[in-house]
Amino acid sequence: MKRLFLLMIIAIGIAACTSQKPNTGTVTQTPINATTSVNENLAQGKVVFENNCGKCHGLPALEKYDDEKWKSIVDWMAPKAKLTSQQADLVYLYVSTSN
């Protein structure tokens, strides 16, 4: 539970410090914030992961990679998938808590 809370705090900090560019062609996501429940953020991360990552290639098993590797994968692939930093944070939150 501490790990999940720490990840949410980090995600909130990253989202607050980065510029948000509109992402046309994808579903608008609710920002990660303290009023959004962890389950809602995880559900949103799953939707972005499946809809954006899965449209170009097969989705890997979540347990295939550890948190550090998922971070590098999300950082590398998010620009290719045209994800906002908020969407990338949601995806990372989802994959890192699901592995």
CNS distance restraints for C-alpha pairs under 8 A (distance, minus, plus):
assign (resid   1 and name CA) (resid   5 and name CA) 6.21 0.50 0.50
assign (resid   2 and name CA) (resid   6 and name CA) 6.03 0.50 0.50
assign (resid   3 and name CA) (resid   7 and name CA) 6.15 0.50 0.50
assign (resid   4 and name CA) (resid   8 and name CA) 6.23 0.50 0.50
assign (resid   4 and name CA) (resid  97 and name CA) 6.91 0.50 0.50
assign (resid   5 and name CA) (resid   9 and name CA) 6.28 0.50 0.50
assign (resid   6 and name CA) (resid  10 and name CA) 6.20 0.50 0.50
assign (resid   7 and name CA) (resid  11 and name CA) 6.04 0.50 0.50
assign (resid   7 and name CA) (resid  93 and name CA) 6.74 0.50 0.50
assign (resid   8 and name CA) (resid  12 and name CA) 6.06 0.50 0.50
assign (resid   8 and name CA) (resid  32 and name CA) 7.89 0.50 0.50
assign (resid   8 and name CA) (resid  38 and name CA) 7.77 0.50 0.50
assign (resid   8 and name CA) (resid  93 and name CA) 7.36 0.50 0.50
assign (resid   9 and name CA) (resid  13 and name CA) 6.20 0.50 0.50
assign (resid  10 and name CA) (resid  14 and name CA) 6.16 0.50 0.50
assign (resid  11 and name CA) (resid  15 and name CA) 6.02 0.50 0.50
assign (resid  11 and name CA) (resid  32 and name CA) 7.19 0.50 0.50
assign (resid  11 and name CA) (resid  89 and name CA) 5.72 0.50 0.50
assign (resid  11 and name CA) (resid  90 and name CA) 7.83 0.50 0.50
assign (resid  11 and name CA) (resid  93 and name CA) 7.69 0.50 0.50
assign (resid  12 and name CA) (resid  16 and name CA) 6.05 0.50 0.50
assign (resid  12 and name CA) (resid  32 and name CA) 5.97 0.50 0.50
assign (resid  12 and name CA) (resid  33 and name CA) 5.96 0.50 0.50
assign (resid  12 and name CA) (resid  34 and name CA) 7.90 0.50 0.50
assign (resid  13 and name CA) (resid  17 and name CA) 6.24 0.50 0.50
assign (resid  14 and name CA) (resid  18 and name CA) 6.26 0.50 0.50
assign (resid  14 and name CA) (resid  85 and name CA) 7.97 0.50 0.50
assign (resid  14 and name CA) (resid  89 and name CA) 7.88 0.50 0.50
assign (resid  15 and name CA) (resid  19 and name CA) 7.91 0.50 0.50
assign (resid  15 and name CA) (resid  32 and name CA) 7.37 0.50 0.50
assign (resid  15 and name CA) (resid  85 and name CA) 6.52 0.50 0.50
assign (resid  15 and name CA) (resid  86 and name CA) 5.60 0.50 0.50
assign (resid  15 and name CA) (resid  89 and name CA) 7.44 0.50 0.50
assign (resid  18 and name CA) (resid  85 and name CA) 7.07 0.50 0.50
assign (resid  19 and name CA) (resid  85 and name CA) 7.81 0.50 0.50
assign (resid  20 and name CA) (resid  84 and name CA) 6.30 0.50 0.50
assign (resid  20 and name CA) (resid  85 and name CA) 6.72 0.50 0.50
assign (resid  20 and name CA) (resid  86 and name CA) 7.38 0.50 0.50
assign (resid  21 and name CA) (resid  84 and name CA) 6.17 0.50 0.50
assign (resid  22 and name CA) (resid  84 and name CA) 7.19 0.50 0.50
assign (resid  23 and name CA) (resid  28 and name CA) 7.75 0.50 0.50
assign (resid  23 and name CA) (resid  82 and name CA) 6.86 0.50 0.50
assign (resid  23 and name CA) (resid  83 and name CA) 6.73 0.50 0.50
assign (resid  23 and name CA) (resid  84 and name CA) 6.46 0.50 0.50
assign (resid  26 and name CA) (resid  52 and name CA) 7.82 0.50 0.50
assign (resid  29 and name CA) (resid  44 and name CA) 6.93 0.50 0.50
assign (resid  29 and name CA) (resid  87 and name CA) 7.11 0.50 0.50
assign (resid  31 and name CA) (resid  86 and name CA) 6.49 0.50 0.50
assign (resid  32 and name CA) (resid  36 and name CA) 6.56 0.50 0.50
assign (resid  32 and name CA) (resid  41 and name CA) 6.55 0.50 0.50
assign (resid  32 and name CA) (resid  86 and name CA) 7.05 0.50 0.50
assign (resid  32 and name CA) (resid  90 and name CA) 7.34 0.50 0.50
assign (resid  36 and name CA) (resid  40 and name CA) 6.36 0.50 0.50
assign (resid  36 and name CA) (resid  41 and name CA) 6.77 0.50 0.50
assign (resid  37 and name CA) (resid  41 and name CA) 6.40 0.50 0.50
assign (resid  38 and name CA) (resid  42 and name CA) 6.11 0.50 0.50
assign (resid  39 and name CA) (resid  43 and name CA) 6.05 0.50 0.50
assign (resid  40 and name CA) (resid  44 and name CA) 6.12 0.50 0.50
assign (resid  41 and name CA) (resid  45 and name CA) 6.06 0.50 0.50
assign (resid  41 and name CA) (resid  90 and name CA) 6.31 0.50 0.50
assign (resid  41 and name CA) (resid  93 and name CA) 7.76 0.50 0.50
assign (resid  41 and name CA) (resid  94 and name CA) 7.75 0.50 0.50
assign (resid  42 and name CA) (resid  46 and name CA) 6.15 0.50 0.50
assign (resid  42 and name CA) (resid  90 and name CA) 6.83 0.50 0.50
assign (resid  42 and name CA) (resid  91 and name CA) 7.96 0.50 0.50
assign (resid  42 and name CA) (resid  93 and name CA) 6.59 0.50 0.50
assign (resid  42 and name CA) (resid  94 and name CA) 4.97 0.50 0.50
assign (resid  43 and name CA) (resid  47 and name CA) 6.33 0.50 0.50
assign (resid  43 and name CA) (resid  94 and name CA) 7.62 0.50 0.50
assign (resid  44 and name CA) (resid  48 and name CA) 6.28 0.50 0.50
assign (resid  44 and name CA) (resid  90 and name CA) 6.64 0.50 0.50
assign (resid  44 and name CA) (resid  91 and name CA) 7.95 0.50 0.50
assign (resid  45 and name CA) (resid  49 and name CA) 5.98 0.50 0.50
assign (resid  45 and name CA) (resid  87 and name CA) 7.10 0.50 0.50
assign (resid  45 and name CA) (resid  89 and name CA) 7.89 0.50 0.50
assign (resid  45 and name CA) (resid  90 and name CA) 4.28 0.50 0.50
assign (resid  45 and name CA) (resid  91 and name CA) 4.30 0.50 0.50
assign (resid  45 and name CA) (resid  92 and name CA) 7.40 0.50 0.50
assign (resid  45 and name CA) (resid  93 and name CA) 6.80 0.50 0.50
assign (resid  45 and name CA) (resid  94 and name CA) 5.14 0.50 0.50
assign (resid  45 and name CA) (resid  95 and name CA) 7.97 0.50 0.50
assign (resid  46 and name CA) (resid  50 and name CA) 6.03 0.50 0.50
assign (resid  46 and name CA) (resid  90 and name CA) 7.94 0.50 0.50
assign (resid  46 and name CA) (resid  91 and name CA) 6.57 0.50 0.50
assign (resid  46 and name CA) (resid  94 and name CA) 5.99 0.50 0.50
assign (resid  46 and name CA) (resid  95 and name CA) 7.93 0.50 0.50
assign (resid  47 and name CA) (resid  51 and name CA) 5.88 0.50 0.50
assign (resid  48 and name CA) (resid  52 and name CA) 5.52 0.50 0.50
assign (resid  48 and name CA) (resid  53 and name CA) 7.38 0.50 0.50
assign (resid  48 and name CA) (resid  87 and name CA) 6.86 0.50 0.50
assign (resid  48 and name CA) (resid  90 and name CA) 7.71 0.50 0.50
assign (resid  48 and name CA) (resid  91 and name CA) 6.48 0.50 0.50
assign (resid  49 and name CA) (resid  53 and name CA) 5.19 0.50 0.50
assign (resid  49 and name CA) (resid  54 and name CA) 6.82 0.50 0.50
assign (resid  49 and name CA) (resid  91 and name CA) 5.68 0.50 0.50
assign (resid  50 and name CA) (resid  54 and name CA) 4.95 0.50 0.50
assign (resid  50 and name CA) (resid  55 and name CA) 7.58 0.50 0.50
assign (resid  50 and name CA) (resid  59 and name CA) 7.48 0.50 0.50
assign (resid  51 and name CA) (resid  55 and name CA) 6.11 0.50 0.50
assign (resid  52 and name CA) (resid  56 and name CA) 7.65 0.50 0.50
assign (resid  52 and name CA) (resid  81 and name CA) 6.32 0.50 0.50
assign (resid  53 and name CA) (resid  57 and name CA) 6.86 0.50 0.50
assign (resid  53 and name CA) (resid  58 and name CA) 7.97 0.50 0.50
assign (resid  53 and name CA) (resid  59 and name CA) 7.01 0.50 0.50
assign (resid  53 and name CA) (resid  81 and name CA) 6.83 0.50 0.50
assign (resid  54 and name CA) (resid  58 and name CA) 5.61 0.50 0.50
assign (resid  54 and name CA) (resid  59 and name CA) 5.59 0.50 0.50
assign (resid  60 and name CA) (resid  64 and name CA) 7.02 0.50 0.50
assign (resid  62 and name CA) (resid  95 and name CA) 6.03 0.50 0.50
assign (resid  62 and name CA) (resid  98 and name CA) 6.28 0.50 0.50
assign (resid  62 and name CA) (resid  99 and name CA) 4.93 0.50 0.50
assign (resid  63 and name CA) (resid  98 and name CA) 7.19 0.50 0.50
assign (resid  63 and name CA) (resid  99 and name CA) 4.05 0.50 0.50
assign (resid  64 and name CA) (resid  99 and name CA) 7.36 0.50 0.50
assign (resid  65 and name CA) (resid  69 and name CA) 5.79 0.50 0.50
assign (resid  65 and name CA) (resid  70 and name CA) 6.13 0.50 0.50
assign (resid  65 and name CA) (resid  99 and name CA) 7.16 0.50 0.50
assign (resid  66 and name CA) (resid  70 and name CA) 6.20 0.50 0.50
assign (resid  66 and name CA) (resid  96 and name CA) 7.31 0.50 0.50
assign (resid  66 and name CA) (resid  99 and name CA) 6.90 0.50 0.50
assign (resid  67 and name CA) (resid  71 and name CA) 6.13 0.50 0.50
assign (resid  67 and name CA) (resid  95 and name CA) 7.96 0.50 0.50
assign (resid  67 and name CA) (resid  96 and name CA) 5.21 0.50 0.50
assign (resid  67 and name CA) (resid  99 and name CA) 7.82 0.50 0.50
assign (resid  68 and name CA) (resid  72 and name CA) 6.55 0.50 0.50
assign (resid  69 and name CA) (resid  73 and name CA) 6.18 0.50 0.50
assign (resid  70 and name CA) (resid  74 and name CA) 5.99 0.50 0.50
assign (resid  70 and name CA) (resid  92 and name CA) 6.93 0.50 0.50
assign (resid  70 and name CA) (resid  95 and name CA) 7.06 0.50 0.50
assign (resid  70 and name CA) (resid  96 and name CA) 6.79 0.50 0.50
assign (resid  71 and name CA) (resid  75 and name CA) 6.05 0.50 0.50
assign (resid  71 and name CA) (resid  92 and name CA) 6.52 0.50 0.50
assign (resid  72 and name CA) (resid  76 and name CA) 6.03 0.50 0.50
assign (resid  73 and name CA) (resid  77 and name CA) 5.96 0.50 0.50
assign (resid  74 and name CA) (resid  78 and name CA) 5.56 0.50 0.50
assign (resid  74 and name CA) (resid  88 and name CA) 6.51 0.50 0.50
assign (resid  74 and name CA) (resid  91 and name CA) 7.45 0.50 0.50
assign (resid  74 and name CA) (resid  92 and name CA) 6.48 0.50 0.50
assign (resid  75 and name CA) (resid  79 and name CA) 7.64 0.50 0.50
assign (resid  75 and name CA) (resid  88 and name CA) 7.58 0.50 0.50
assign (resid  76 and name CA) (resid  80 and name CA) 7.62 0.50 0.50
assign (resid  77 and name CA) (resid  81 and name CA) 6.17 0.50 0.50
assign (resid  78 and name CA) (resid  82 and name CA) 5.98 0.50 0.50
assign (resid  78 and name CA) (resid  83 and name CA) 5.13 0.50 0.50
assign (resid  78 and name CA) (resid  84 and name CA) 7.58 0.50 0.50
assign (resid  78 and name CA) (resid  85 and name CA) 7.96 0.50 0.50
assign (resid  78 and name CA) (resid  88 and name CA) 6.01 0.50 0.50
assign (resid  79 and name CA) (resid  83 and name CA) 6.02 0.50 0.50
assign (resid  83 and name CA) (resid  87 and name CA) 5.62 0.50 0.50
assign (resid  83 and name CA) (resid  88 and name CA) 6.00 0.50 0.50
assign (resid  84 and name CA) (resid  88 and name CA) 6.24 0.50 0.50
assign (resid  85 and name CA) (resid  89 and name CA) 6.12 0.50 0.50
assign (resid  86 and name CA) (resid  90 and name CA) 6.32 0.50 0.50
assign (resid  87 and name CA) (resid  91 and name CA) 6.21 0.50 0.50
assign (resid  88 and name CA) (resid  92 and name CA) 6.12 0.50 0.50
assign (resid  89 and name CA) (resid  93 and name CA) 6.05 0.50 0.50
assign (resid  90 and name CA) (resid  94 and name CA) 6.17 0.50 0.50
assign (resid  91 and name CA) (resid  95 and name CA) 6.14 0.50 0.50
assign (resid  92 and name CA) (resid  96 and name CA) 5.77 0.50 0.50
assign (resid  93 and name CA) (resid  97 and name CA) 6.12 0.50 0.50
assign (resid  94 and name CA) (resid  98 and name CA) 6.05 0.50 0.50
assign (resid  95 and name CA) (resid  99 and name CA) 6.16 0.50 0.50
